[in-house]
Amino acid sequence: MHADALVVGAGIAGLTTAARLLQLGLRVDVVDRADGIQAAGAGIMLHPNALAHLDHLGPALAAAGRPIARQITTDPDGTAAALDWAAVWGGDRLPLAIQRRTLSDLMLRHLPPDTVRWSAEPTGLTRADDHVEVAFADGDTRRYGVVLGADGINSWTRRHVDPAARPRYLGHLYWRTTVESVPPFDFDDWRIWRSGGHFFGGMPIGGGRHHVFLQAGLADPPRVAPDRAYAEMAAIAATMGPAVDALVRSLDPEDRYNVRPAQGLSVERWADGRVALVGDAAHSFSPATTQGGAMAIEDTSVLADELARHGVGPAALAAYQARRLPRVRDFARMARLHGTLSSAVQARLAPGRTPGDGTPTGSAAWFRRLYRPLMDAA
Ligand SMILES: Cc1cc2nc3c(=O)[nH]c(=O)nc-3n(C[C@H](O)[C@H](O)[C@H](O)COP(=O)(O)OP(=O)(O)OC[C@H]3O[C@@H](n4cnc5c(N)ncnc54)[C@H](O)[C@@H]3O)c2cc1C
């Protein structure tokens, strides 16, 4: 046996899986077909249910990001609704916003050197009773106790577990970049300006940077060539009113803008014998929930737990699926509610809302009902 586990993919799910399994004393190989970390130039929000499972990264994680206390959503008429994240999560728990690259670097540095083999990908799996034989693109063949597909929404590994599952477009195209935290991107909150089914926003992510994004509601998303990314974003921003138009005009057209459709995916079979899926390979939700990475991180804790309980083999992977599927199904229901109701609730039900005067109002109670179940043990 070459190692106890092969992890395919070195994203958030793969790197966290490797850390968890190494903690158990297992031998782990990670391969990624890219030639290095793929974290796009953008930020990520880590909610407390994700942070609860990242304790192995120590205080360096909190030091590298920025806790987000409030989210302020502003309408074109100047009306603003404020969401108090401490009230949503309870106690002193706040989400942490961090640059993706910084998070991935922290996760990679936590692993022993050479745990990840870059520019390496599997091309074939052959199952036996007591191992899986994996063929790699370079002609090598190795045996593992289990194979864990953490290879993202277009997972290769998924073909060997649930070949029928397919991602679907959720009706939103996303633009993301990061900018230096200087005016007008010097605010402390998570700020969103919404108009005409589009959301433009930003938040501080530590390291003197702000994450900036546009979520455009487009039934039929255009293919955006990289050299047209800023221009297409600016064209949508121009329809969102003067505030958003001015913010987008202040961005540098020469910066790199990551453009990606929001995709949903639900996979009913996560494990088959000695092969299982983790993270986006198994599930994907609207990015508006800012929970996809958190769900991936939760997966890894449960997977490690079951491998510790049952040993390296099919029983652990079946137990992992049995624990995670209901949680992720519940979350998928929440994600649908988030998508269909959040606009309506913020617009009509925010208590004490004062149209037009720009005073932030509160809508934490509704969000608390939505997010608090995620505080339950994964
Ligand atoms: C616009 C947007 C905003 C988001 N914001 C948030 C947020 O704020 N908070 C949050 O928690 N989540 C957020 N998410 C979701 C989050 O980004 C994902 O859930 C998370 O990154 C999934 O991680 P992963 O490791 O499963 O997959 P990925 O990050 O896709 O990693 C997969 C890895 O596998 C490698 N790979 C792929 N195929 C192969 C192969 N055949 N062989 C070898 N390697 C392979 C890839 O190179 C890659 O490194 C957002 C998503 C989007 C699109």
The ligand as a Tripos MOL2 file, in Angstrom:
@<TRIPOS>MOLECULE
LIG
   53    58     1     0     0
SMALL
NO_CHARGES

@<TRIPOS>ATOM
      1 C1        -18.4140   33.4460   -6.1710 C.3       1 LIG1
      2 C2        -18.2390   32.4830   -5.0300 C.ar      1 LIG1
      3 C3        -18.1520   32.9740   -3.7300 C.ar      1 LIG1
      4 C4        -18.0560   32.0830   -2.6570 C.ar      1 LIG1
      5 N1        -17.9610   32.5810   -1.3820 N.ar      1 LIG1
      6 C5        -17.8590   31.7280   -0.3430 C.ar      1 LIG1
      7 C6        -17.7440   32.2270    0.9980 C.ar      1 LIG1
      8 O1        -17.7000   33.4310    1.2310 O.2       1 LIG1
      9 N2        -17.6760   31.3110    2.0190 N.ar      1 LIG1
     10 C7        -17.6880   29.9580    1.7920 C.ar      1 LIG1
     11 O2        -17.6020   29.1660    2.7530 O.2       1 LIG1
     12 N3        -17.7700   29.4710    0.5310 N.ar      1 LIG1
     13 C8        -17.8470   30.3060   -0.5280 C.ar      1 LIG1
     14 N4        -17.9170   29.8180   -1.7980 N.ar      1 LIG1
     15 C9        -17.8560   28.3530   -1.9950 C.3       1 LIG1
     16 C10       -16.4160   27.8550   -1.8750 C.3       1 LIG1
     17 O3        -15.5750   28.6420   -2.6880 O.3       1 LIG1
     18 C11       -16.3350   26.3960   -2.2900 C.3       1 LIG1
     19 O4        -17.3450   25.6540   -1.6530 O.3       1 LIG1
     20 C12       -14.9740   25.8170   -1.9140 C.3       1 LIG1
     21 O5        -13.9330   26.5680   -2.4730 O.3       1 LIG1
     22 C13       -14.8980   24.3690   -2.3840 C.3       1 LIG1
     23 O6        -13.6180   23.8620   -2.1110 O.3       1 LIG1
     24 P1        -13.1880   22.4550   -2.6930 P.3       1 LIG1
     25 O7        -11.8370   22.1960   -2.1290 O.co2     1 LIG1
     26 O8        -14.2650   21.4510   -2.4890 O.co2     1 LIG1
     27 O9        -13.1030   22.6600   -4.2840 O.3       1 LIG1
     28 P2        -12.1190   23.5500   -5.1530 P.3       1 LIG1
     29 O10       -11.7600   24.7970   -4.4470 O.co2     1 LIG1
     30 O11       -12.7510   23.6550   -6.4910 O.co2     1 LIG1
     31 O12       -10.7710   22.6940   -5.2580 O.3       1 LIG1
     32 C14       -10.6810   21.5860   -6.1100 C.3       1 LIG1
     33 C15        -9.2040   21.3040   -6.3860 C.3       1 LIG1
     34 O13        -9.1410   20.0770   -7.1190 O.3       1 LIG1
     35 C16        -8.2430   20.1950   -8.2100 C.3       1 LIG1
     36 N5         -8.6890   19.2510   -9.2220 N.ar      1 LIG1
     37 C17        -9.8130   19.3090   -9.9690 C.ar      1 LIG1
     38 N6         -9.8920   18.2130  -10.7530 N.ar      1 LIG1
     39 C18        -8.7870   17.4600  -10.5070 C.ar      1 LIG1
     40 C19        -8.3180   16.2150  -11.0210 C.ar      1 LIG1
     41 N7         -9.0130   15.5250  -11.9430 N.pl3     1 LIG1
     42 N8         -7.1560   15.7420  -10.5360 N.ar      1 LIG1
     43 C20        -6.4400   16.4410   -9.6030 C.ar      1 LIG1
     44 N9         -6.8520   17.6090   -9.0850 N.ar      1 LIG1
     45 C21        -8.0190   18.1140   -9.5290 C.ar      1 LIG1
     46 C22        -8.3460   21.6680   -8.6190 C.3       1 LIG1
     47 O14        -7.1610   22.0720   -9.2950 O.3       1 LIG1
     48 C23        -8.5380   22.3630   -7.2770 C.3       1 LIG1
     49 O15        -7.2950   22.7260   -6.6970 O.3       1 LIG1
     50 C24       -18.0230   30.6820   -2.8850 C.ar      1 LIG1
     51 C25       -18.0940   30.1920   -4.2000 C.ar      1 LIG1
     52 C26       -18.1980   31.0880   -5.2700 C.ar      1 LIG1
     53 C27       -18.2790   30.5310   -6.6700 C.3       1 LIG1
@<TRIPOS>BOND
     1     1     2 1
     2     2     3 ar
     3     2    52 ar
     4     3     4 ar
     5     4     5 ar
     6     4    50 ar
     7     5     6 ar
     8     6     7 ar
     9     6    13 1
    10     7     8 2
    11     7     9 ar
    12     9    10 ar
    13    10    11 2
    14    10    12 ar
    15    12    13 ar
    16    13    14 ar
    17    14    15 1
    18    14    50 ar
    19    15    16 1
    20    16    17 1
    21    16    18 1
    22    18    19 1
    23    18    20 1
    24    20    21 1
    25    20    22 1
    26    22    23 1
    27    23    24 1
    28    24    25 2
    29    24    26 1
    30    24    27 1
    31    27    28 1
    32    28    29 2
    33    28    30 1
    34    28    31 1
    35    31    32 1
    36    32    33 1
    37    33    34 1
    38    33    48 1
    39    34    35 1
    40    35    36 1
    41    35    46 1
    42    36    37 ar
    43    36    45 ar
    44    37    38 ar
    45    38    39 ar
    46    39    40 ar
    47    39    45 ar
    48    40    41 1
    49    40    42 ar
    50    42    43 ar
    51    43    44 ar
    52    44    45 ar
    53    46    47 1
    54    46    48 1
    55    48    49 1
    56    50    51 ar
    57    51    52 ar
    58    52    53 1
@<TRIPOS>SUBSTRUCTURE
     1 LIG1         1 GROUP 0 **** ****
